[in-house]
Amino acid sequence: MTFKEQVQHDIDAVFMNLEEFSDIHTVNGREMAVLIDGNEMIEREKRHRDRQGVYSDGIYIKELLIYVRAEDFGKLPAVGRALTLDGKTYTISDAIDEDGVYSLSLEANRTGR
């Protein structure tokens, strides 16, 4: 098995395995395996401490980092595009193709807590 074949196997058998890491979510109206990574988002936020995540009283930025299979999602989306995850609309703030898995950073303005 080549390295690329092993990576693809790991994507399917481990990272996008519904019994291990990912869950089914609705993305832009289509159900697919999604891994929501709260830990990596925290690490990315630490590198950008100048952004506090709060605009004014009662308004804050909701941020998520998700991973989806490229083959399930389709074409890598452009930064700035809207994405709907489980009925909530986000803006894509970063999109990276990581060898067949898309890493999508999402953010949205929310009110209250």
C-alpha positions in Angstrom: 0.0 0.0 0.0 1.4 3.4 -0.9 1.5 6.3 1.6 -1.3 8.1 -0.3 -3.4 5.0 -0.2 -2.8 4.6 3.5 -3.8 8.3 4.1 -7.1 7.7 2.2 -7.7 4.5 4.2 -7.1 6.4 7.5 -9.5 9.2 6.4 -12.3 6.6 5.8 -11.5 4.1 8.6 -10.6 6.5 11.4 -11.2 10.2 11.0 -14.6 10.0 9.2 -15.6 6.8 10.9 -19.1 7.5 12.4 -18.3 5.2 15.4 -15.0 6.9 16.2 -14.7 10.7 15.5 -17.3 12.1 13.1 -21.1 12.4 13.2 -23.7 12.9 10.5 -24.6 16.6 10.0 -26.5 18.5 7.4 -24.1 20.7 5.3 -25.7 23.0 2.7 -28.8 20.7 2.7 -26.8 17.4 2.3 -26.1 14.9 5.1 -22.5 13.9 5.4 -19.9 12.8 7.9 -18.5 15.8 9.7 -15.8 16.0 12.4 -16.2 19.2 14.6 -12.9 20.0 16.2 -13.2 22.4 19.2 -9.7 21.8 20.4 -7.9 22.9 17.2 -10.2 26.0 17.0 -9.0 27.0 20.5 -5.4 26.6 19.4 -6.0 28.8 16.3 -7.7 31.4 18.5 -4.6 31.6 20.8 -2.5 32.5 17.7 -4.9 35.4 17.0 -5.4 36.9 20.4 -6.0 40.4 18.9 -9.5 39.1 18.0 -11.5 39.0 21.2 -14.6 37.4 19.7 -16.9 40.1 21.0 -18.1 43.1 19.0 -20.3 44.9 21.5 -22.8 44.1 24.3 -24.6 40.9 23.5 -23.0 40.2 20.1 -20.2 37.8 19.7 -18.5 35.6 17.1 -19.4 31.9 17.0 -16.5 30.0 15.6 -16.3 26.4 14.5 -13.7 24.2 12.8 -15.1 21.3 10.8 -13.5 18.5 8.7 -15.4 16.9 5.8 -14.4 14.5 3.0 -13.6 16.4 -0.2 -15.5 13.7 -2.2 -18.6 14.2 0.0 -18.5 18.0 -0.1 -17.5 18.7 -3.7 -15.3 21.7 -4.8 -13.3 23.4 -2.1 -15.4 26.4 -1.1 -14.0 30.0 -1.3 -13.3 32.0 1.8 -16.2 34.4 2.4 -18.9 32.1 1.1 -21.8 31.1 3.2 -22.2 27.6 4.6 -25.2 26.1 6.4 -24.4 23.6 9.1 -27.4 22.0 10.7 -29.7 24.9 9.8 -27.3 27.6 11.0 -25.6 29.9 8.6 -21.8 30.6 8.9 -19.2 32.4 6.8 -16.2 30.4 5.7 -13.1 32.2 7.2 -10.6 29.6 6.0 -10.7 26.6 3.7 -7.8 24.1 3.3 -7.6 20.9 1.3 -5.6 18.5 3.5 -5.1 15.6 1.1 -8.8 14.7 0.6 -10.2 16.2 3.8 -11.3 19.8 3.9 -10.6 21.8 7.0 -13.2 24.6 7.1 -13.1 27.4 9.6 -16.5 28.9 10.1 -17.7 32.0 11.9 -21.0 33.8 12.5 -22.3 36.7 14.5 -24.6 35.6 17.3 -26.5 37.5 19.9 -26.9 36.6 23.6 -25.4 33.4 25.0 
